[in-house]
């Protein structure tokens, strides 16, 4: 595991990659928070848990591949990642917590598979350019009121197939 605050405010950190065969399972709270030059990170498929605010304030972060072993997108995980443009939520995720993508000003597209049964209030607040593509035909009962605050457009019932455990634009087609 990587402990809480392990790389907090590392001003020169630009890229993080883990070696093949990495057995990393847990990334602690605030681990990479405010790493202003961190532009990309590739997480191993073994990561099951990422703590609160771990990438919050990483203003240069443009790409991250969420592993298909993660169960929850924690609160404030990508809060203030102003350069992040696109996120594919893998099928292992069942919950997107409050403020997970708060103020991701460049976030234009997010793809949510059927497996996401809970989206908390204000998960996407401040994402004024965001289009949500969701496989569900309507917001499930556990998607809290206000989950879509600030969302520009929602395409519920997007059809498609999964590609490598991800529901992506390449496989999505908005319905109606």
QUIBEL-V860940 format. One record per residue. N is the residue number from 0. OMEGA is omega in degrees with one decimal (NA if undefined). D_CENTER is the distance of its C-alpha to the mean C-alpha in whole Angstrom. Layout:
BEGIN
n->{N N}
omega->{OMEGA OMEGA}
d_center->{D_CENTER D_CENTER}
END
This chain:
BEGIN
n->{0 1 2 3 4 5 6 7 8 9 10 11 12 13 14 15 16 17 18 19 20 21 22 23 24 25 26 27 28 29 30 31 32 33 34 35 36 37 38 39 40 41 42 43 44 45 46 47 48 49 50 51 52 53 54 55 56 57 58 59 60 61 62 63 64 65 66 67 68 69 70 71 72 73 74 75 76 77 78 79 80 81 82 83 84 85 86 87 88 89 90 91 92 93 94 95 96 97 98 99 100 101 102 103 104 105 106 107 108 109 110 111 112 113 114 115 116 117 118 119 120 121 122 123 124 125 126 127 128 129 130 131 132 133 134 135 136 137 138 139 140 141 142 143 144 145 146 147 148 149 150 151 152 153 154 155 156 157 158 159 160 161 162 163 164 165 166 167 168 169 170 171 172 173 174 175}
omega->{173.2 -173.7 177.6 175.6 -174.4 -179.3 -178.9 178.0 173.2 -168.4 -177.8 -180.0 -176.8 -176.2 174.8 176.1 -179.6 -178.2 177.4 -179.3 178.2 179.7 -179.7 179.7 -172.6 171.8 -173.8 180.0 174.9 -171.6 -178.7 -174.5 177.0 171.2 -167.2 -179.2 179.8 -175.0 180.0 177.8 175.6 -178.4 177.6 -178.5 -179.7 -176.8 -178.6 -175.0 174.4 -175.1 -179.9 171.1 -174.2 179.5 -178.6 177.8 175.2 -168.9 178.2 -176.0 179.9 -178.1 172.6 175.3 179.3 -176.9 -179.7 175.7 -177.8 -178.4 -174.7 167.8 -170.7 -179.7 176.6 -173.9 -179.1 -179.3 176.4 174.8 -168.0 179.8 -178.1 -174.2 -173.0 176.3 170.2 178.8 -179.6 -176.8 177.1 -176.5 176.8 -176.1 170.7 -173.1 -178.5 177.6 -177.4 -177.7 -177.5 175.2 170.3 -167.7 -179.3 -177.0 -176.0 -175.1 171.8 -176.4 -174.6 -180.0 179.2 -175.6 179.7 -176.8 -179.1 169.5 -175.9 -178.5 176.0 178.2 -175.7 -177.1 -179.2 179.2 -170.4 -180.0 -170.7 168.4 179.3 172.3 -178.7 177.8 178.9 178.6 172.7 -179.0 177.8 -176.0 -177.7 172.1 -171.7 174.3 179.4 178.0 -174.2 177.1 178.7 -178.0 -178.0 -177.1 178.9 176.1 177.8 179.8 177.6 -179.2 175.7 177.8 178.3 176.5 -178.4 177.2 -179.7 172.1 -170.2 178.1 -179.3 -179.2 -175.4 174.9 -179.0 -179.6 175.7 NA}
d_center->{20 19 20 19 19 20 19 19 20 21 22 23 20 19 18 17 17 19 22 23 23 21 21 18 17 16 14 16 15 15 16 15 15 17 17 18 19 16 15 13 12 13 12 15 15 16 14 14 13 11 13 12 12 11 10 11 14 13 15 15 12 12 10 8 9 7 10 12 13 10 11 9 6 9 10 10 7 7 10 12 10 13 13 10 11 9 6 7 6 9 12 12 10 12 11 8 10 12 11 7 7 11 13 10 14 13 10 13 11 8 10 10 12 15 14 12 15 14 12 13 15 14 10 10 14 15 13 16 16 13 14 12 14 14 16 18 21 20 18 19 21 18 16 17 20 18 14 15 16 16 15 17 18 17 18 18 20 19 21 20 20 17 17 17 15 12 13 13 15 18 19 18 21 21 24 26}
END
